[in-house]
Amino acid sequence: MLKTIFIAGGAGYVGSKLVELALKKKYKVICYDNLVYGKSSIKKFIKNKNFFFIKGDVRDKNNLKISFSKHKIDYVVNLASIVGDKQCQTIPKIAYDINYYGNKNLTEISKINKIKKFVFASTCSNYGIVNPNEFANENSKLFPVSLYAESKVDAENYLLDQKIKSLEIIILRFATAYGVSNRTRFDLTINSFTYEAIKYKKLHIFAKETWRPFIHVDDMCLMILKTLKIKNKNKVVLNAGFTKNNFSKQTIVEKIKKNIKNCKIEYVDAIVDRRDYRVNCDKISKYLRVKQSKTIEYGIKEILHKIKKKIIKENEIKKNLLNQNCKRLQLFYSKK
Ligand SMILES: NC(=O)c1ccc[n+]([C@@H]2O[C@H](COP(=O)([O-])OP(=O)(O)OC[C@H]3O[C@@H](n4cnc5c(N)ncnc54)[C@H](O)[C@@H]3O)[C@@H](O)[C@H]2O)c1
């Protein structure tokens, strides 16, 4: 019998790619999502007999209860979230409710239904600001500098406080993603810089010396699927990225410039985002035996190709830029 994964937030940037890969690997997939950004990202799965979609909100305990009663679920992956600092600031209370209480609801329902594994998508943003000569590891002090990171740290602590032995809890602190998915986000550093470089031949870069770890969206999904395959400890926290994939903004821009000629760069001396961190991800490489499959250069070329060939269309990109994403969030949740 096929193993079943319940993916909350399965219509999102990471989720819609995870659904695709999980179906390819012959899992049965329950995608639970309230479709903040619409359903086009999951349209192509609708005819797959192993794909089931449930429209629902992770804050809705009753709907979760009904959904879990309809399927025999083995694994739960929680990707449902308001993602990003500005996005959370747009609807602060709702964002906290979703990121913290939504995760709590999913954990409780997983315990009741004797789920084997619970994977929580956390973030390296939890490290906030790290001494420039150091790399944060899983034991480093967390220093959230945004509501987004605060909600994720609180959700992590809630999970780490759970006493239940039968449920394996895996917390993946993901690096910042790049690359194409079925809902490609253009509010992420590498994707948005690449788009702006193509479109305007100009980039305004703030705080060029700030560092981040990066990961291709496909590698995020491969890591999630790998955690389902191996026997985990009762609770495990892993930085989910690759140590060699930490870069400053300036280095990212140089990589983009190599692929997009005649792009002017203007560096601006202002701090709009306080985060600055490098992250050591050696633990996950050993733990899951994963290697990076797609570099940043690959991600840049992939975005470039899809935009040039109009496989990703301008209107699709515009909808997924930072300001537009925030407007969509505001509109969506004001109707509720
Ligand atoms: N993309 C990144 O760079 C990145 C980095 C670190 C961690 N993460 C984490 O990975 C997860 C997925 O991120 P993403 O980039 O795919 O974001 P996304 O915004 O594309 O996806 C989130 C999905 O959750 C759904 N959702 C939002 N509120 C919901 C609710 N109340 N009930 C049910 N569904 C709801 C949305 O409709 C969307 O489909 C998040 O938990 C995020 O914090 C992402």
PDBQT file of the ligand as one rigid body, heavy atoms in Angstrom, charges set to zero:
ROOT
HETATM    1  N1  LIG A 401      10.740  29.862   0.530  1.00  0.00    +0.000 N 
HETATM    2  C1  LIG A 401      11.729  30.043   1.378  1.00  0.00    +0.000 C 
HETATM    3  O1  LIG A 401      12.752  30.677   1.073  1.00  0.00    +0.000 OA
HETATM    4  C2  LIG A 401      11.644  29.443   2.745  1.00  0.00    +0.000 A 
HETATM    5  C3  LIG A 401      12.779  29.512   3.566  1.00  0.00    +0.000 A 
HETATM    6  C4  LIG A 401      12.705  29.000   4.862  1.00  0.00    +0.000 A 
HETATM    7  C5  LIG A 401      11.539  28.394   5.296  1.00  0.00    +0.000 A 
HETATM    8  N2  LIG A 401      10.462  28.330   4.482  1.00  0.00    +0.000 N 
HETATM    9  C6  LIG A 401       9.243  27.709   4.992  1.00  0.00    +0.000 C 
HETATM   10  O2  LIG A 401       8.745  26.784   4.054  1.00  0.00    +0.000 OA
HETATM   11  C7  LIG A 401       7.311  26.772   4.082  1.00  0.00    +0.000 C 
HETATM   12  C8  LIG A 401       6.768  26.988   2.689  1.00  0.00    +0.000 C 
HETATM   13  O3  LIG A 401       7.164  28.261   2.203  1.00  0.00    +0.000 OA
HETATM   14  P1  LIG A 401       6.845  28.730   0.720  1.00  0.00    +0.000 P 
HETATM   15  O4  LIG A 401       8.008  29.483   0.233  1.00  0.00    +0.000 OA
HETATM   16  O5  LIG A 401       6.326  27.584  -0.056  1.00  0.00    +0.000 OA
HETATM   17  O6  LIG A 401       5.665  29.781   0.982  1.00  0.00    +0.000 OA
HETATM   18  P2  LIG A 401       4.286  30.007   0.192  1.00  0.00    +0.000 P 
HETATM   19  O7  LIG A 401       3.719  31.266   0.717  1.00  0.00    +0.000 OA
HETATM   20  O8  LIG A 401       4.518  29.886  -1.264  1.00  0.00    +0.000 OA
HETATM   21  O9  LIG A 401       3.416  28.771   0.658  1.00  0.00    +0.000 OA
HETATM   22  C9  LIG A 401       2.656  28.745   1.822  1.00  0.00    +0.000 C 
HETATM   23  C10 LIG A 401       1.371  28.017   1.507  1.00  0.00    +0.000 C 
HETATM   24  O10 LIG A 401       0.622  27.977   2.724  1.00  0.00    +0.000 OA
HETATM   25  C11 LIG A 401      -0.723  28.267   2.412  1.00  0.00    +0.000 C 
HETATM   26  N3  LIG A 401      -1.361  28.842   3.593  1.00  0.00    +0.000 N 
HETATM   27  C12 LIG A 401      -1.160  30.078   4.134  1.00  0.00    +0.000 A 
HETATM   28  N4  LIG A 401      -1.955  30.242   5.188  1.00  0.00    +0.000 NA
HETATM   29  C13 LIG A 401      -2.644  29.089   5.359  1.00  0.00    +0.000 A 
HETATM   30  C14 LIG A 401      -3.624  28.647   6.271  1.00  0.00    +0.000 A 
HETATM   31  N5  LIG A 401      -4.072  29.450   7.246  1.00  0.00    +0.000 N 
HETATM   32  N6  LIG A 401      -4.117  27.400   6.148  1.00  0.00    +0.000 NA
HETATM   33  C15 LIG A 401      -3.702  26.586   5.138  1.00  0.00    +0.000 A 
HETATM   34  N7  LIG A 401      -2.788  26.949   4.220  1.00  0.00    +0.000 NA
HETATM   35  C16 LIG A 401      -2.270  28.181   4.338  1.00  0.00    +0.000 A 
HETATM   36  C17 LIG A 401      -0.670  29.261   1.273  1.00  0.00    +0.000 C 
HETATM   37  O11 LIG A 401      -1.892  29.263   0.521  1.00  0.00    +0.000 OA
HETATM   38  C18 LIG A 401       0.497  28.729   0.463  1.00  0.00    +0.000 C 
HETATM   39  O12 LIG A 401       0.061  27.811  -0.514  1.00  0.00    +0.000 OA
HETATM   40  C19 LIG A 401       6.910  27.850   5.085  1.00  0.00    +0.000 C 
HETATM   41  O13 LIG A 401       6.633  27.242   6.318  1.00  0.00    +0.000 OA
HETATM   42  C20 LIG A 401       8.134  28.717   5.189  1.00  0.00    +0.000 C 
HETATM   43  O14 LIG A 401       8.213  29.355   6.447  1.00  0.00    +0.000 OA
HETATM   44  C21 LIG A 401      10.489  28.828   3.216  1.00  0.00    +0.000 A 
ENDROOT
TORSDOF 0
